[in-house]
């Protein structure tokens, strides 16, 4: 099966911009989706497709992709954005889905 | 409003069995592929199993193949995961999740049910 690689932890100053990346071969064929997970809660979809936000997700969240790398950008990070973020895509090697290992975002 | 409600988790001894259920509402259940995703304590998300809308296509992660069985009852709007020969490493919160309309992301998730495998 494929793998998606994320940095384990990233920090950002309040109000600044942060980029969380996800690398993997499957991203050459499929868009990544991104999920936010806060402690004790289920994951919540924040970005899907080329750069789409579900209703209710602030527009400070955006997504992009190039080659085998997908990125989630938070422009003007807020305290409430502190969470774990997971990328996910279709798996190009047979299984339906693959997840990244997650990135813990700390807002300073 | 789409709702996915998991149930059936609990404490089970190694080698034991458990059946998880996911009750779906707020959408046409029979039109969508469904999935189980788990998260071990303090760890990341791990895809476990998927089933197509008519149960024609079923997939399992290597870590559960031969031990877990996914199924669905479209008449009851329910998804199931039969877990046999449970191991300590199966301890996790198990989420059910629904595919998007075009199957390119997981759009809705339940709140999860905790499975603890311990003697």
HADDOCK unambig.tbl for C-alpha pairs under 7 A between the chains (distance, minus, plus):
assign (segid A and resid 33 and name CA) (segid B and resid 105 and name CA) 6.20 0.50 0.50
assign (segid A and resid 41 and name CA) (segid B and resid 111 and name CA) 6.92 0.50 0.50
assign (segid A and resid 42 and name CA) (segid B and resid 109 and name CA) 6.86 0.50 0.50
assign (segid A and resid 42 and name CA) (segid B and resid 110 and name CA) 6.88 0.50 0.50
assign (segid A and resid 42 and name CA) (segid B and resid 111 and name CA) 5.29 0.50 0.50
assign (segid A and resid 42 and name CA) (segid B and resid 112 and name CA) 6.94 0.50 0.50
assign (segid A and resid 43 and name CA) (segid B and resid 109 and name CA) 6.99 0.50 0.50
assign (segid A and resid 45 and name CA) (segid B and resid 107 and name CA) 6.41 0.50 0.50
assign (segid A and resid 48 and name CA) (segid B and resid 105 and name CA) 6.80 0.50 0.50
assign (segid A and resid 89 and name CA) (segid B and resid 105 and name CA) 6.85 0.50 0.50
assign (segid A and resid 90 and name CA) (segid B and resid 104 and name CA) 6.73 0.50 0.50
assign (segid A and resid 95 and name CA) (segid B and resid 59 and name CA) 6.76 0.50 0.50
assign (segid A and resid 97 and name CA) (segid B and resid 47 and name CA) 6.41 0.50 0.50
assign (segid A and resid 98 and name CA) (segid B and resid 47 and name CA) 6.60 0.50 0.50
assign (segid A and resid 99 and name CA) (segid B and resid 45 and name CA) 6.52 0.50 0.50
assign (segid A and resid 99 and name CA) (segid B and resid 46 and name CA) 6.52 0.50 0.50
assign (segid A and resid 101 and name CA) (segid B and resid 44 and name CA) 5.47 0.50 0.50
assign (segid A and resid 102 and name CA) (segid B and resid 44 and name CA) 6.04 0.50 0.50
